[in-house]
Amino acid sequence: MNDGDRIVMISSGLTRVVMNNRAAYATVKGAVETLTKYTAFELGGRGIAVNCIAPGAIATDFSGGAVRDNPDVAKAIGDMTALGRPGLPDDIGMMVAALVSEDNRWVNAQRIEVSGGMRI
């Protein structure tokens, strides 16, 4: 990596909320959040900012495409989300783009939830 570069790691909203049968996945994502802080500390002297985003339910292939392909699941997600819908891949991509931009060069070692306000 070059000095001054940016790293964006991907965590999950499941580190904040608890659901059945998600313990292993959420535990690994919790480790990603800790790794974010340590990496930010260790690379800070080189001007490298390290952050992670924690997406909520996103309409993708994840979990067999359940959020994307099942209207009942999408409605249930929307009903528990302040913005009233599941996330889209572009919602996550825009946050990654923002974090790697020079405009956010002073944001470092942060977990940023990108969930539309799911389960607030």
N, C-alpha and C positions, 0 to 999 in steps of 0.2 A: 504494500500500500504506500501511496505517496503521502508525505506530510500534508496536513490540511484536508484530507479526504473525509468522507462520512460513511458510517456503517449504520444500517437500519436492520435490526433483528425483528422477527415476527413471533409474538407471544399469542395470547388468546384471552378473551373475556372470561374464560373458564378458570382463570386464576383468581378472579374476583367473586364469581358466583359458583355455587355448587349444584351439580346435577348428577343423577344416577349414572353409574358405569362410565365415568369420565376421569377417575382418579389418576390413572397412569398418564393419560394425555396432559391433564392439568399440572401434574407434578413436573413433567418434563418442561412444560411451558414456564412454570415457576423458576426452573433452573435457567432458562433463557433470560428471564428478567434479572436474575442475580448475575449471570454472565455479562449482561449489558453494563451493569454498574462497574464491575471489575475491569472490563475491557476499556470502558471510558476512562477509568482512573489510570490504567496502565498505558494507554495510548495518548492521554491528554497532553503530555509533554511534546508530542509531535503535532499537536493541533488537530488531532483526529477526534471528531465528535461521534459518539456511539449512543444510539437510542433504540428503543423498541416500540413497536405499535402492537396493540392488543385488539384485534378485530372482534366484533360481535358476530352474530350469525350473518354469513355472506352467501349469496346465491351463486354457488360454484358446484364443482364436482364433489366437494368434501362430503363425507357421510353418504356417498352414493347419490349426491345431488338432491338430497331431501328438501333443503330450503328452496332450491331453484325449481324443482320439478313437482313438488307436492303443494297444491294451493292451500290445503288445510294447515300444513306446517308453516308456510309463508304467512298466513293470516295469524296464526298463534304467535309467531315472532313479532309481527307488526303490532299486535295487541299489547305486547309487553315492552314496546320500544317507543320512546317519546316522539320520535319523528315518524312513527306509524308504518314502518316498512322494514323488511330485511335490507341489509347492505348489498351493494353491488361491487363487483371487482374494481370499478373505477373509483368508488369511494375510498378504497384502500390505496390504490395507485396514486391518487392525488395527495394523500398524506405522505407517502414515501417520497414523492417528488418534492413536496414542501420541505421535508426534513433534510434532503440532500442539497437543497438550494442554498446559495450563499446568504439568502435572507434570514436563514435560521441557524447561522453559524455559532450562535451562543447557546443553543439548546443542546444539552449534553446530559447523558446518564438518566434519561427520563423514560418512563413507561407511559405511553399515550394511548388511551383507549379510544378506539374508532368504532363506535357501536350504535350511533344514532340515539344514544341514551337508553340502551337496553337495560331493563331492571334497575333503574335508578330509584 
